[in-house]
Structures are given as C-alpha cells and as structure tokens.
Amino acid sequence: MGVVLLALLTWLFLVLLDFEPDPVRVILIVALVAAVSGLVSDALGAEEPTQRLWGIDAQDSVRPAGQDARLSFLVRVLSQHQVARHPDAHVAECLTELADRQLQQRHGVRREQEPQRAAELLGPELSRLLVEAPGRRLSPTEIDRHLRRIEEL
C-alpha cells in the first residue's frame, strides 16, 4: 500500500513539474527503490522499533557457564595464590570458613566454643592450618589434602 501511494505521489510531483512521466516506469522505479532500501535495511540489521511492555535487564556473565559466583571467587583465590610473589592468607581463610561450616552442619560443633572437640574432628594438620595461617604458599597437593579432610567431616 505504501509503495503504491509513494508511486502515485511521485508521478503527481513529476506531472506538476511538467516532466511528462510514464506511469509504468515511475511505478517500477519506486518499487525498485523500495526493494533496494528494504534489502539494505535488512543487511545492516536495522530493525523497526518495537514497543516492549516490560524491560529485561540481562547482564553478560564474566564467568564460564556452570560456575556460580562463589565458585568463580574460589577459583580466582586459588589461581592468585599459586602465582603471587608473596602469598597471602586468603586460601587459609577460605579453608577455615569451609571447615567451620562443615563442623557446624555435620557435627553441631563451633571451633570458638569447643576448640578441643573441633581439633579432634579436624585432625592435627588441618587444625594447625586453621589456627595459624601459613606464611608460605600452599601446594596444590596440600590444599587438596585439606579439602578432602574437610569433606570427610
């Protein structure tokens, strides 16, 4: 409908300017221009604006699929611990938090309230790590051993 109206207006405009246009050629030229502009619009990705009744605010994830924020944080802490010039106590803090949570959930024991019982459950090596954070880099084997011990609680 729009192309026909545009062709009619173009033909009338050319008649008013006294060009004596051929109606068939005017219609063909207008149809050609409309088709080419439609193709260019599609090729450039220009879309007609659509009115949305609701807004969706989706944020792009910076972490790999399947990882939640906590897992991403822990992976980052471990990788930074392995490459840092002067390792900090973040890994020990994370292990402490995890061990405290496991003690509380599985045995109802809090290290602050029952240090002897917690030490018995944790074992001497893990208890020592949780009480005094090491000033050295923990090897992946040590971290794995501590994590396995925490999982066994």
DSSP file (Angstrom, degrees, kcal/mol; ACC not computed):
  #  RESIDUE AA STRUCTURE BP1 BP2  ACC     N-H-->O    O-->H-N    N-H-->O    O-->H-N    TCO  KAPPA ALPHA  PHI   PSI    X-CA   Y-CA   Z-CA
    1    1 A M     >        0   0    0      0, 0.0     4,-2.1     0, 0.0     5,-0.2   0.000 360.0 360.0 360.0 -41.9    0.0    0.0    0.0
    2    2 A G  H  >  +     0   0    0      1,-0.2     4,-2.3     2,-0.2     5,-0.1   0.864 360.0  51.2 -66.6 -35.8    2.8    2.4    0.9
    3    3 A V  H  > S+     0   0    0      2,-0.2     4,-2.5     1,-0.2    -1,-0.2   0.899 109.8  49.6 -68.8 -40.6    4.7    1.7   -2.3
    4    4 A V  H  > S+     0   0    0      2,-0.2     4,-2.4     1,-0.2    -2,-0.2   0.919 112.4  47.5 -64.5 -43.4    1.6    2.4   -4.4
    5    5 A L  H  X S+     0   0    0     -4,-2.1     4,-2.5     1,-0.2    -2,-0.2   0.907 112.2  49.6 -64.3 -41.4    1.0    5.7   -2.6
    6    6 A L  H  X S+     0   0    0     -4,-2.3     4,-2.4     2,-0.2    -2,-0.2   0.901 110.8  50.1 -64.8 -40.2    4.6    6.7   -3.0
    7    7 A A  H  X S+     0   0    0     -4,-2.5     4,-2.5     2,-0.2    -2,-0.2   0.902 111.3  49.1 -63.9 -41.1    4.5    5.9   -6.7
    8    8 A L  H  X S+     0   0    0     -4,-2.4     4,-2.5     2,-0.2    -2,-0.2   0.920 112.4  47.0 -65.0 -44.0    1.3    8.0   -7.1
    9    9 A L  H  X S+     0   0    0     -4,-2.5     4,-2.4     2,-0.2    -2,-0.2   0.892 112.7  49.9 -65.6 -38.7    2.8   10.9   -5.2
   10   10 A T  H  X S+     0   0    0     -4,-2.4     4,-2.4     2,-0.2    -2,-0.2   0.921 111.2  48.8 -65.0 -43.0    6.0   10.7   -7.3
   11   11 A W  H  X S+     0   0    0     -4,-2.5     4,-2.1     1,-0.2    -2,-0.2   0.923 112.4  48.3 -62.8 -43.8    4.0   10.6  -10.5
   12   12 A L  H  X S+     0   0    0     -4,-2.5     4,-2.4     2,-0.2    -1,-0.2   0.898 110.9  51.3 -62.7 -40.4    1.9   13.6   -9.4
   13   13 A F  H  X S+     0   0    0     -4,-2.4     4,-1.5     1,-0.2    -1,-0.2   0.910 111.3  47.1 -62.7 -43.2    5.0   15.5   -8.4
   14   14 A L  H  <>S+     0   0    0     -4,-2.4     5,-2.4     2,-0.2     6,-0.4   0.846 111.1  51.9 -69.4 -33.0    6.7   14.8  -11.8
   15   15 A V  H ><5S+     0   0    0     -4,-2.1     3,-1.5     3,-0.2    -2,-0.2   0.910 107.8  51.9 -66.8 -42.4    3.5   15.9  -13.7
   16   16 A L  H 3<5S+     0   0    0     -4,-2.4    -2,-0.2     1,-0.3    -1,-0.2   0.834 107.6  52.0 -63.8 -32.0    3.4   19.2  -11.7
   17   17 A L  T 3<5S-     0   0    0     -4,-1.5    -1,-0.3    -5,-0.2    -2,-0.2   0.452 116.7-119.9 -82.6   0.7    7.0   19.8  -12.7
   18   18 A D  T < 5S+     0   0    0     -3,-1.5    -3,-0.2    -5,-0.1    -2,-0.1   0.892  70.6 135.4  64.1  44.2    5.9   19.2  -16.3
   19   19 A F      < -     0   0    0     -5,-2.4    -4,-0.2     2,-0.0    -1,-0.1   0.557  60.0-134.6 -94.0 -10.8    8.2   16.2  -17.0
   20   20 A E        -     0   0    0     -6,-0.4    -5,-0.1    -5,-0.2     2,-0.1   0.972  31.0-159.8  53.5  63.3    5.5   14.1  -18.7
   21   21 A P        -     0   0    0      0, 0.0    -1,-0.1     0, 0.0     3,-0.1  -0.372  18.9-120.6 -75.6 152.0    6.4   10.9  -16.7
   22   22 A D     >  -     0   0    0      1,-0.1     4,-2.3    -2,-0.1     5,-0.2  -0.826  19.9-144.9 -87.4 119.6    5.5    7.4  -17.9
   23   23 A P  H  > S+     0   0    0      0, 0.0     4,-2.2     0, 0.0     5,-0.2   0.844  96.7  51.9 -58.0 -37.0    3.3    5.9  -15.1
   24   24 A V  H  > S+     0   0    0      2,-0.2     4,-2.4     1,-0.2     5,-0.2   0.929 111.1  46.8 -66.3 -44.4    4.6    2.4  -15.6
   25   25 A R  H  > S+     0   0    0      2,-0.2     4,-2.6     1,-0.2     5,-0.2   0.885 111.0  51.9 -65.7 -37.9    8.2    3.5  -15.4
   26   26 A V  H  X S+     0   0    0     -4,-2.3     4,-2.6     2,-0.2     5,-0.2   0.930 110.6  48.2 -63.2 -44.5    7.5    5.6  -12.3
   27   27 A I  H  X S+     0   0    0     -4,-2.2     4,-2.5    -5,-0.2    -2,-0.2   0.924 112.9  48.2 -62.0 -43.7    5.9    2.6  -10.5
   28   28 A L  H  X S+     0   0    0     -4,-2.4     4,-2.5     2,-0.2    -2,-0.2   0.903 112.4  48.1 -64.1 -41.8    8.8    0.4  -11.5
   29   29 A I  H  X S+     0   0    0     -4,-2.6     4,-2.6     2,-0.2    -2,-0.2   0.922 113.0  47.6 -66.0 -42.9   11.4    2.9  -10.2
   30   30 A V  H  X S+     0   0    0     -4,-2.6     4,-2.4     2,-0.2    -2,-0.2   0.910 113.2  48.5 -64.3 -41.6    9.6    3.4   -6.9
   31   31 A A  H  X S+     0   0    0     -4,-2.5     4,-2.4    -5,-0.2    -2,-0.2   0.897 111.9  50.1 -64.8 -39.4    9.2   -0.3   -6.4
   32   32 A L  H  X S+     0   0    0     -4,-2.5     4,-2.6     2,-0.2     5,-0.2   0.923 111.7  47.2 -64.5 -44.7   12.9   -0.8   -7.2
   33   33 A V  H  X S+     0   0    0     -4,-2.6     4,-2.4     1,-0.2    -2,-0.2   0.902 113.0  49.4 -64.1 -40.7   14.0    1.9   -4.7
   34   34 A A  H  X S+     0   0    0     -4,-2.4     4,-1.9    -5,-0.2    -2,-0.2   0.907 112.6  47.6 -65.3 -41.0   11.7    0.4   -2.1
   35   35 A A  H  X S+     0   0    0     -4,-2.4     4,-2.3     2,-0.2    -2,-0.2   0.924 113.3  47.1 -66.5 -44.5   13.1   -3.1   -2.6
   36   36 A V  H  X S+     0   0    0     -4,-2.6     4,-2.6     1,-0.2     5,-0.2   0.910 112.1  49.8 -65.0 -41.7   16.7   -1.9   -2.5
   37   37 A S  H  X S+     0   0    0     -4,-2.4     4,-2.2    -5,-0.2    -1,-0.2   0.872 110.5  51.2 -66.1 -34.3   16.1    0.1    0.6
   38   38 A G  H  X S+     0   0    0     -4,-1.9     4,-2.2    -5,-0.2    -2,-0.2   0.911 111.0  47.7 -66.3 -41.8   14.5   -2.9    2.2
   39   39 A L  H  X S+     0   0    0     -4,-2.3     4,-2.7     2,-0.2    -2,-0.2   0.916 112.8  48.2 -64.1 -43.9   17.4   -5.1    1.3
   40   40 A V  H  X S+     0   0    0     -4,-2.6     4,-2.3     2,-0.2     6,-0.2   0.910 110.8  51.8 -63.4 -41.2   19.9   -2.5    2.6
   41   41 A S  H  X>S+     0   0    0     -4,-2.2     5,-1.7    -5,-0.2     4,-0.6   0.910 112.7  44.9 -61.7 -42.8   17.9   -2.2    5.8
   42   42 A D  H ><5S+     0   0    0     -4,-2.2     3,-0.5     1,-0.2    -2,-0.2   0.892 112.7  51.5 -67.2 -39.7   17.9   -6.0    6.3
   43   43 A A  H 3<5S+     0   0    0     -4,-2.7    -2,-0.2     1,-0.2    -1,-0.2   0.865 111.3  46.9 -67.2 -35.8   21.6   -6.2    5.5
   44   44 A L  H 3<5S-     0   0    0     -4,-2.3    -1,-0.2    -5,-0.2    -2,-0.2   0.556 111.9-120.3 -83.3  -8.0   22.6   -3.5    8.0
   45   45 A G  T <<5 +     0   0    0     -4,-0.6     2,-0.5    -3,-0.5    -3,-0.2   0.638  54.1 159.1  81.0  13.8   20.4   -5.1   10.7
   46   46 A A      < -     0   0    0     -5,-1.7     2,-0.3    -6,-0.2    -1,-0.3  -0.593  20.8-167.6 -72.5 122.1   18.2   -2.0   11.1
   47   47 A E        -     0   0    0     -2,-0.5     3,-0.0    -3,-0.1    -5,-0.0  -0.767  28.0-101.7-109.4 155.2   15.0   -3.2   12.7
   48   48 A E        -     0   0    0     -2,-0.3     2,-0.2     1,-0.1    -1,-0.0  -0.554  49.6-103.3 -69.1 136.7   11.8   -1.5   13.2
   49   49 A P        -     0   0    0      0, 0.0     2,-0.4     0, 0.0    -1,-0.1  -0.431  39.1-156.8 -65.3 132.3   11.5   -0.2   16.7
   50   50 A T        -     0   0    0     -2,-0.2     2,-0.6    -3,-0.0    -3,-0.0  -0.882  13.7-126.6-111.3 143.6    9.2   -2.4   18.8
   51   51 A Q        -     0   0    0     -2,-0.4     2,-0.4     2,-0.0     3,-0.0  -0.778  24.5-156.5 -90.1 123.1    7.4   -1.4   21.8
   52   52 A R        -     0   0    0     -2,-0.6     3,-0.1     1,-0.1     0, 0.0  -0.808  14.6-152.8-101.6 140.5    8.0   -3.7   24.8
   53   53 A L  S    S+     0   0    0     -2,-0.4     2,-0.3     1,-0.1    -1,-0.1   0.643  83.4  26.7 -83.7 -14.4    5.7   -3.9   27.6
   54   54 A W  S    S-     0   0    0      2,-0.0     2,-0.4    -3,-0.0    -1,-0.1  -0.965  77.3-124.9-143.2 157.9    8.4   -4.9   30.0
   55   55 A G        -     0   0    0     -2,-0.3     2,-0.5    -3,-0.1    -2,-0.0  -0.855  13.1-156.6-107.4 141.7   12.1   -4.4   30.3
   56   56 A I        -     0   0    0     -2,-0.4     2,-0.9     2,-0.1    -2,-0.0  -0.969   3.0-167.3-118.4 117.5   14.7   -7.2   30.6
   57   57 A D        +     0   0    0     -2,-0.5     2,-0.5     2,-0.0    -2,-0.0  -0.821  15.9 175.0-105.1  93.4   18.0   -6.2   32.1
   58   58 A A        -     0   0    0     -2,-0.9     2,-0.4     0, 0.0    -2,-0.1  -0.865  16.7-152.0-102.5 128.5   20.3   -9.1   31.4
   59   59 A Q        -     0   0    0     -2,-0.5     2,-0.2     1,-0.0    -2,-0.0  -0.808  21.5-115.8 -99.1 139.4   23.9   -8.8   32.4
   60   60 A D        -     0   0    0     -2,-0.4     2,-0.3     1,-0.1    -1,-0.0  -0.527  32.1-121.0 -72.2 136.5   26.5  -10.7   30.5
   61   61 A S        -     0   0    0     -2,-0.2    -1,-0.1     1,-0.1     4,-0.1  -0.575  18.3-164.9 -80.2 138.0   28.3  -13.3   32.6
   62   62 A V        +     0   0    0     -2,-0.3    -1,-0.1     2,-0.1    -2,-0.0   0.412  70.0  74.9 -99.9   0.1   32.0  -12.9   33.0
   63   63 A R  S    S-     0   0    0      4,-0.1     3,-0.1     1,-0.1    -2,-0.1  -0.801  93.6 -92.1-111.5 154.9   32.4  -16.4   34.3
   64   64 A P    >   -     0   0    0      0, 0.0     3,-1.7     0, 0.0    -1,-0.1  -0.207  55.0 -85.3 -61.5 154.4   32.3  -19.7   32.4
   65   65 A A  T 3  S+     0   0    0      1,-0.2     3,-0.1    -4,-0.1     0, 0.0  -0.338 114.7  30.7 -60.7 137.8   29.0  -21.4   32.1
   66   66 A G  T 3  S+     0   0    0      1,-0.3     2,-0.5    -3,-0.1    -1,-0.2   0.344  94.2 107.6  95.9  -6.0   28.2  -23.7   35.1
   67   67 A Q    <   -     0   0    0     -3,-1.7    -1,-0.3    -4,-0.1    -4,-0.1  -0.904  54.4-153.0-108.5 131.2   30.1  -21.6   37.6
   68   68 A D     >  -     0   0    0     -2,-0.5     4,-2.3    -3,-0.1     5,-0.2  -0.368  37.4 -94.6 -88.5 178.0   28.3  -19.6   40.2
   69   69 A A  H  > S+     0   0    0      1,-0.2     4,-2.2     2,-0.2     5,-0.1   0.880 123.6  51.2 -63.4 -39.4   29.8  -16.5   41.8
   70   70 A R  H  > S+     0   0    0      2,-0.2     4,-2.4     1,-0.2    -1,-0.2   0.923 110.7  47.7 -65.4 -44.3   31.2  -18.4   44.8
   71   71 A L  H  > S+     0   0    0      1,-0.2     4,-2.5     2,-0.2    -2,-0.2   0.906 111.4  51.2 -63.6 -41.3   32.9  -21.0   42.7
   72   72 A S  H  X S+     0   0    0     -4,-2.3     4,-2.2     1,-0.2    -1,-0.2   0.907 109.9  50.7 -61.4 -41.4   34.4  -18.3   40.5
   73   73 A F  H  X S+     0   0    0     -4,-2.2     4,-2.4     2,-0.2    -2,-0.2   0.929 111.4  47.1 -61.3 -46.0   35.7  -16.5   43.6
   74   74 A L  H  X S+     0   0    0     -4,-2.4     4,-2.5     2,-0.2    -2,-0.2   0.884 110.8  51.2 -66.6 -39.0   37.3  -19.6   44.9
   75   75 A V  H  X S+     0   0    0     -4,-2.5     4,-2.5     2,-0.2    -1,-0.2   0.915 111.4  48.8 -62.0 -42.4   39.0  -20.4   41.6
   76   76 A R  H  X S+     0   0    0     -4,-2.2     4,-2.4     2,-0.2    -2,-0.2   0.900 110.4  50.8 -64.3 -41.7   40.3  -16.9   41.4
   77   77 A V  H  X S+     0   0    0     -4,-2.4     4,-2.1     2,-0.2    -2,-0.2   0.923 112.6  46.6 -62.4 -44.4   41.7  -17.1   45.0
   78   78 A L  H  X S+     0   0    0     -4,-2.5     4,-1.7     2,-0.2    -2,-0.2   0.919 113.4  47.1 -65.6 -43.5   43.4  -20.4   44.2
   79   79 A S  H  X S+     0   0    0     -4,-2.5     4,-1.2     1,-0.2    -1,-0.2   0.893 113.4  48.5 -68.0 -37.3   44.9  -19.2   41.0
   80   80 A Q  H  X S+     0   0    0     -4,-2.4     4,-1.5     1,-0.2    -1,-0.2   0.865 108.8  54.5 -67.9 -34.9   46.2  -16.0   42.6
   81   81 A H  H  < S+     0   0    0     -4,-2.1    -1,-0.2    -5,-0.2    -2,-0.2   0.876 108.0  49.8 -64.9 -36.6   47.6  -17.9   45.5
   82   82 A Q  H  < S+     0   0    0     -4,-1.7    -1,-0.2     1,-0.2    -2,-0.2   0.786 120.0  34.1 -74.8 -26.7   49.6  -20.1   43.1
   83   83 A V  H  < S+     0   0    0     -4,-1.2    -1,-0.2    -5,-0.1    -2,-0.2   0.509  88.7 114.8-107.3  -5.7   51.1  -17.1   41.1
   84   84 A A     <  -     0   0    0     -4,-1.5    53,-0.0     1,-0.1    -3,-0.0  -0.357  60.4-142.6 -69.2 143.9   51.5  -14.5   43.8
   85   85 A R  S    S+     0   0    0      1,-0.3    -1,-0.1    -2,-0.1    -4,-0.0   0.902 100.7  25.3 -68.4 -41.2   55.0  -13.4   44.7
   86   86 A H  S    S-     0   0    0     50,-0.0    -1,-0.3    -3,-0.0    50,-0.1  -0.870  92.1-142.2-124.5  95.6   54.0  -13.1   48.4
   87   87 A P        -     0   0    0      0, 0.0     2,-0.1     0, 0.0    -6,-0.1  -0.268  15.9-151.6 -62.3 141.3   51.1  -15.4   49.1
   88   88 A D        -     0   0    0      1,-0.0     3,-0.4     0, 0.0     4,-0.2  -0.293  29.1 -97.0-101.2-170.5   48.5  -14.1   51.5
   89   89 A A  S  > S+     0   0    0      1,-0.2     4,-2.5     2,-0.1     5,-0.2   0.210  87.3 108.3 -96.0  14.8   46.2  -15.9   53.8
   90   90 A H  H  > S+     0   0    0      1,-0.2     4,-2.4     2,-0.2    -1,-0.2   0.898  79.9  49.3 -62.0 -40.1   43.1  -15.9   51.5
   91   91 A V  H  > S+     0   0    0     -3,-0.4     4,-2.5     1,-0.2    -1,-0.2   0.932 112.4  47.8 -64.6 -43.7   43.3  -19.7   50.9
   92   92 A A  H  > S+     0   0    0     -4,-0.2     4,-2.5     1,-0.2    -2,-0.2   0.885 110.8  52.2 -63.4 -37.9   43.6  -20.4   54.6
   93   93 A E  H  X S+     0   0    0     -4,-2.5     4,-2.5     2,-0.2    -1,-0.2   0.909 110.3  47.8 -64.1 -41.7   40.7  -18.1   55.3
   94   94 A C  H  X S+     0   0    0     -4,-2.4     4,-2.4     2,-0.2    -2,-0.2   0.909 112.4  48.8 -65.8 -41.4   38.5  -19.9   52.7
   95   95 A L  H  X S+     0   0    0     -4,-2.5     4,-2.7     2,-0.2    -2,-0.2   0.895 111.0  51.2 -63.6 -39.1   39.6  -23.3   54.1
   96   96 A T  H  X S+     0   0    0     -4,-2.5     4,-2.7     2,-0.2     5,-0.2   0.926 110.6  47.9 -62.9 -45.3   38.7  -22.0   57.6
   97   97 A E  H  X S+     0   0    0     -4,-2.5     4,-2.1     1,-0.2    -2,-0.2   0.915 113.9  47.0 -62.1 -43.4   35.3  -20.9   56.5
   98   98 A L  H  X S+     0   0    0     -4,-2.4     4,-2.3     2,-0.2    -2,-0.2   0.911 113.3  47.8 -66.0 -42.8   34.6  -24.2   54.8
   99   99 A A  H  X S+     0   0    0     -4,-2.7     4,-2.8     2,-0.2     5,-0.2   0.913 111.4  50.7 -65.5 -42.3   35.8  -26.2   57.8
  100  100 A D  H  X S+     0   0    0     -4,-2.7     4,-2.3     1,-0.2    -1,-0.2   0.908 110.9  49.3 -61.1 -41.5   33.7  -24.2   60.2
  101  101 A R  H  X S+     0   0    0     -4,-2.1     4,-2.6    -5,-0.2     5,-0.2   0.922 112.6  46.9 -64.8 -43.3   30.6  -24.6   58.1
  102  102 A Q  H  X>S+     0   0    0     -4,-2.3     4,-2.7     2,-0.2     5,-0.5   0.910 111.8  50.7 -65.3 -42.1   31.1  -28.4   57.8
  103  103 A L  I  X>S+     0   0    0     -4,-2.8     4,-1.8     1,-0.2     6,-1.7   0.925 114.5  44.4 -60.5 -44.1   31.8  -28.7   61.6
  104  104 A Q  I  X5S+     0   0    0     -4,-2.3     4,-0.8     4,-0.3    -2,-0.2   0.922 118.3  42.2 -67.3 -45.0   28.6  -26.8   62.3
  105  105 A Q  I  <5S+     0   0    0     -4,-2.6    -2,-0.2    -5,-0.2    -3,-0.2   0.909 125.5  29.8 -72.2 -42.8   26.4  -28.5   59.8
  106  106 A R  I  <5S+     0   0    0     -4,-2.7    -3,-0.2    -5,-0.2    -2,-0.2   0.791 137.5  17.0 -92.0 -28.3   27.5  -32.1   60.3
  107  107 A H  I  <<S-     0   0    0     -4,-1.8    -3,-0.2    -5,-0.5    -2,-0.1   0.481  89.4-124.2-124.4  -6.1   28.5  -32.2   64.0
  108  108 A G     << +     0   0    0     -4,-0.8     2,-0.4    -5,-0.7    -4,-0.3   0.800  65.1 139.0  66.2  27.3   27.0  -29.1   65.6
  109  109 A V        -     0   0    0     -6,-1.7     2,-0.5    -7,-0.1    -1,-0.2  -0.886  39.8-160.9-111.1 134.2   30.4  -28.0   66.8
  110  110 A R     >  -     0   0    0     -2,-0.4     4,-3.0     1,-0.1     3,-0.3  -0.957  16.6-142.2-111.6 131.4   31.8  -24.5   66.7
  111  111 A R  T  4 S+     0   0    0     -2,-0.5     7,-0.1     1,-0.2    -1,-0.1   0.851 100.6  53.8 -61.2 -35.1   35.5  -24.1   66.9
  112  112 A E  T  4 S+     0   0    0      1,-0.2    -1,-0.2     2,-0.1    -3,-0.0   0.876 117.8  35.3 -66.8 -36.9   35.3  -21.0   69.1
  113  113 A Q  T  4 S+     0   0    0     -3,-0.3    -2,-0.2     1,-0.2    -1,-0.2   0.843 132.6  24.3 -88.2 -36.0   33.1  -22.7   71.7
  114  114 A E     X  +     0   0    0     -4,-3.0     4,-2.3     1,-0.1    -1,-0.2  -0.599  65.5 161.7-129.8  71.4   34.5  -26.2   71.6
  115  115 A P  H  > S+     0   0    0      0, 0.0     4,-2.3     0, 0.0     5,-0.1   0.855  76.3  51.9 -63.7 -35.1   38.1  -26.0   70.4
  116  116 A Q  H  > S+     0   0    0      2,-0.2     4,-2.0     1,-0.2     5,-0.1   0.941 112.2  44.5 -66.6 -47.2   39.2  -29.4   71.7
  117  117 A R  H  > S+     0   0    0      1,-0.2     4,-2.0     2,-0.2    -1,-0.2   0.901 114.4  50.0 -63.6 -41.1   36.3  -31.3   70.1
  118  118 A A  H  X S+     0   0    0     -4,-2.3     4,-2.6     1,-0.2     5,-0.2   0.907 109.2  51.6 -64.4 -41.5   36.8  -29.4   66.8
  119  119 A A  H  X S+     0   0    0     -4,-2.3     4,-2.2     1,-0.2    -1,-0.2   0.877 108.6  51.6 -63.6 -37.7   40.6  -30.2   66.9
  120  120 A E  H  < S+     0   0    0     -4,-2.0    -1,-0.2     1,-0.2    -2,-0.2   0.916 113.8  43.5 -63.9 -42.8   39.8  -33.9   67.3
  121  121 A L  H  < S+     0   0    0     -4,-2.0    -2,-0.2     1,-0.2    -1,-0.2   0.881 117.6  44.5 -70.7 -38.3   37.4  -33.8   64.4
  122  122 A L  H  < S-     0   0    0     -4,-2.6     4,-0.4    -5,-0.2    -2,-0.2   0.829 105.1-129.8 -77.8 -32.4   39.7  -31.8   62.1
  123  123 A G     X  -     0   0    0     -4,-2.2     4,-2.2    -5,-0.2     5,-0.2  -0.095  29.0 -77.8  93.6 159.4   43.0  -33.6   62.9
  124  124 A P  H  > S+     0   0    0      0, 0.0     4,-2.2     0, 0.0     5,-0.2   0.886 124.7  48.7 -66.0 -41.7   46.3  -32.1   63.9
  125  125 A E  H  > S+     0   0    0      2,-0.2     4,-1.9     1,-0.2    -2,-0.1   0.938 116.3  41.1 -67.5 -46.5   47.5  -30.8   60.5
  126  126 A L  H  > S+     0   0    0     -4,-0.4     4,-2.2     2,-0.2    -1,-0.2   0.878 113.6  54.3 -69.1 -37.5   44.2  -29.1   59.5
  127  127 A S  H  X S+     0   0    0     -4,-2.2     4,-1.9     1,-0.2     5,-0.2   0.917 108.3  49.6 -60.5 -42.9   43.7  -27.7   63.0
  128  128 A R  H  X S+     0   0    0     -4,-2.2     4,-2.5     1,-0.2    -1,-0.2   0.904 110.4  50.4 -62.9 -41.7   47.2  -26.1   62.8
  129  129 A L  H  < S+     0   0    0     -4,-1.9    -1,-0.2     1,-0.2    -2,-0.2   0.893 111.8  47.6 -63.2 -39.8   46.5  -24.6   59.4
  130  130 A L  H  < S+     0   0    0     -4,-2.2    -1,-0.2     1,-0.2     3,-0.2   0.808 115.5  44.5 -74.1 -28.9   43.2  -23.1   60.7
  131  131 A V  H  < S+     0   0    0     -4,-1.9     2,-0.5     1,-0.3    -2,-0.2   0.921 125.2  26.2 -81.3 -46.3   44.7  -21.6   63.9
  132  132 A E  S  < S-     0   0    0     -4,-2.5    -1,-0.3    -5,-0.2     3,-0.1  -0.937  81.7-137.8-124.0 110.2   47.9  -20.2   62.4
  133  133 A A        -     0   0    0     -2,-0.5    -3,-0.1    -3,-0.2   -44,-0.1  -0.423  30.6-112.2 -65.9 133.8   47.8  -19.2   58.7
  134  134 A P        -     0   0    0      0, 0.0   -42,-0.1     0, 0.0    -1,-0.1  -0.357   9.9-144.6 -69.9 146.7   51.0  -20.2   57.0
  135  135 A G  S    S+     0   0    0      2,-0.1     2,-0.3    -3,-0.1    -2,-0.1   0.216  79.6  71.1 -91.3  15.4   53.3  -17.6   55.7
  136  136 A R  S    S-     0   0    0    -50,-0.1     2,-0.4   -48,-0.0   -50,-0.0  -0.767  94.9 -85.8-126.1 170.8   54.2  -19.7   52.7
  137  137 A R        -     0   0    0     -2,-0.3     2,-0.4   -55,-0.0    -2,-0.1  -0.626  39.5-133.9 -78.5 129.7   52.5  -20.9   49.6
  138  138 A L        -     0   0    0     -2,-0.4    -1,-0.0    -4,-0.1   -47,-0.0  -0.691  22.2-126.2 -81.6 134.5   50.4  -24.0   50.0
  139  139 A S     >  -     0   0    0     -2,-0.4     4,-2.5     1,-0.1     5,-0.2  -0.396  21.4-111.6 -75.4 158.0   51.0  -26.5   47.3
  140  140 A P  H  > S+     0   0    0      0, 0.0     4,-2.4     0, 0.0     5,-0.2   0.850 120.1  55.7 -57.2 -33.3   48.0  -27.9   45.3
  141  141 A T  H  > S+     0   0    0      2,-0.2     4,-2.5     1,-0.2     5,-0.1   0.911 108.1  47.0 -66.0 -42.2   48.6  -31.3   47.0
  142  142 A E  H  > S+     0   0    0      2,-0.2     4,-2.5     1,-0.2     5,-0.2   0.929 112.7  48.9 -64.8 -44.8   48.3  -29.7   50.4
  143  143 A I  H  X S+     0   0    0     -4,-2.5     4,-2.6     1,-0.2    -2,-0.2   0.921 112.3  49.1 -60.7 -43.6   45.2  -27.8   49.5
  144  144 A D  H  X S+     0   0    0     -4,-2.4     4,-2.6    -5,-0.2    -1,-0.2   0.909 110.1  50.8 -62.6 -42.6   43.7  -31.0   48.1
  145  145 A R  H  X S+     0   0    0     -4,-2.5     4,-2.0     2,-0.2    -2,-0.2   0.915 112.3  46.8 -62.3 -42.8   44.6  -33.0   51.2
  146  146 A H  H  X S+     0   0    0     -4,-2.5     4,-2.4     2,-0.2    -2,-0.2   0.907 112.3  50.2 -66.0 -41.5   42.9  -30.3   53.4
  147  147 A L  H  X S+     0   0    0     -4,-2.6     4,-2.4    -5,-0.2    -2,-0.2   0.908 109.8  50.3 -64.4 -40.7   39.9  -30.2   51.3
  148  148 A R  H  X S+     0   0    0     -4,-2.6     4,-1.6     2,-0.2    -1,-0.2   0.894 110.1  50.8 -63.0 -38.8   39.5  -33.9   51.3
  149  149 A R  H  X S+     0   0    0     -4,-2.0     4,-0.6     2,-0.2    -2,-0.2   0.914 110.4  49.1 -64.8 -42.0   39.8  -33.9   55.1
  150  150 A I  H >< S+     0   0    0     -4,-2.4     3,-0.9     1,-0.2    -2,-0.2   0.902 110.0  51.7 -64.2 -40.2   37.1  -31.2   55.3
  151  151 A E  H 3< S+     0   0    0     -4,-2.4    -1,-0.2     1,-0.2    -2,-0.2   0.824 104.9  57.0 -65.5 -30.2   34.8  -33.2   53.0
  152  152 A E  H 3<        0   0    0     -4,-1.6    -1,-0.2     1,-0.2    -2,-0.2   0.646 360.0 360.0 -75.7 -14.1   35.3  -36.3   55.2
  153  153 A L    <<        0   0    0     -3,-0.9    -1,-0.2    -4,-0.6    -2,-0.1   0.545 360.0 360.0 -56.9 360.0   34.0  -34.5   58.3
